[in-house]
């Protein structure tokens, strides 16, 4: 696990500082980073809201979108493929499984049955169509 160190308190030589960071701090930090939070932009158009999630390096098969009542959950998981035999000699491999989960609450203006998603160039675009406005109906009520 990565632990913060106060380098100002412990006097070190520059070589010792870099050796400590390279052998302890950064390696441990990199080993534990397996999930990440994807940034999202939300755009409103006349007919829909659009979520733009930046998620490069994934395939469209890696994504899972689920709507339950008024909750939209967007997640992805990419596993690193392990091969039995490695012909190449890797000195270091930092590619890891990437996963994320984002949850959005949908309001009554969204037509959840028509949500669509498209993934291209590292951007997942989720379209949340607005419901057609219901015009209030007027009619005459007879008193009996």
Secondary structure, 3 states (H helix, E strand, C coil): CCCCCCCCCCCCCHHHHHHHHHHHHHHHHHHHCCECCCCEEEEECCCEEEEEEECCCCCHHHEEEEEECCEEEEEEEECCCCCCCCCCCCCCCCCCCEEEEEEEECCCCECHHHCEEEEECCEEEEEEEECCCCCCCCCCCCCC
